[in-house]
């Protein structure tokens, strides 16, 4: 796990904990009087804030609420990092005041750093605009002087509040390359790079690779790819003029990933350009600026389709299997029972043997690929083309799965899934399956 992802997860947990405390200790909609009575600084909750302006002496930034997320609207338009904004407002919502001090005449604000504050925050709600001005550090109590528009008194508060609002443009921007693209609607990813073109498509049984022939994809490898695209993997932003993309190698990208969503014809794209000092230039045409991404992050986008192929033949939970068809006939699990199985004659079979068979199946490795698209003569040589091919089919909660397995050939057995063309092989003793026997039998 990278340090960026760790920080993102820690931030998310803090927001969730704050929300749980918020709704567990008191109900929503607490009045400002009640909040002040509890020693809190802000008169309203984070949910009341519609926009935030952060002003420094030489620049300013603005974020606005957009549904359940946030947008950066100044100094440019872009998606904001909603986690960063949520942490900012959560810290304000639960900020306690060390103590309130009597009002200070405006001509004396300079004595506590409020005459020309280095940081001013403007909060917009349905009721209007409020201002927070951050002053100097009180040397005795190690707290900050803060002047707020909703009280005449000055407040001494934790330095953490100022830290949360000390954000620059890059820190406030969403660092997910595919920010704004709803992952739950993803149907297909198309990847083009120097090693070829292929698609990764969502199926009922997980993910598949299309080239255009289908191959079974590794769920773990696809998850890594999704994390690159939908997590905060952008290191920094780069302003790029549309007519000068060649400088960054983006006029003819080295690699591209296109995300196709359900209900949309136009895909969302990420382009990978040139490399400089170990960092890669990247660009999402839907966003105003380009990105910088590190080499480790970009590496999976430059792999061939084979890097995404599954390392196991099947992925299922044994408890999902409802029926098994094999050389010994059919086995059916009793409805409502977890491990009570019967054969075609209605006899109870040894449940332990059924479990053993199902566990063997999910451990079948695809470590050795014999042929991605086997020829007929290869299938004949491996005894997979003959009508007598040993076949084991499973009916699971999602869809049928089937293993086709040939007899031993020079100490190895060749096999494949019936729904994918790739043929694999393993030593024969690793593919020795025993058909479950009736419970009152001594064995098959």
Order of alpha helices (4+ residues) and beta strands (2+ residues): alpha-alpha-beta-beta-beta-beta-alpha-beta-beta-beta-beta-beta-alpha-alpha-beta-beta-beta-beta-alpha-beta-beta-beta-beta-beta-alpha-beta-beta-beta-alpha-beta-alpha-beta-beta-beta-beta
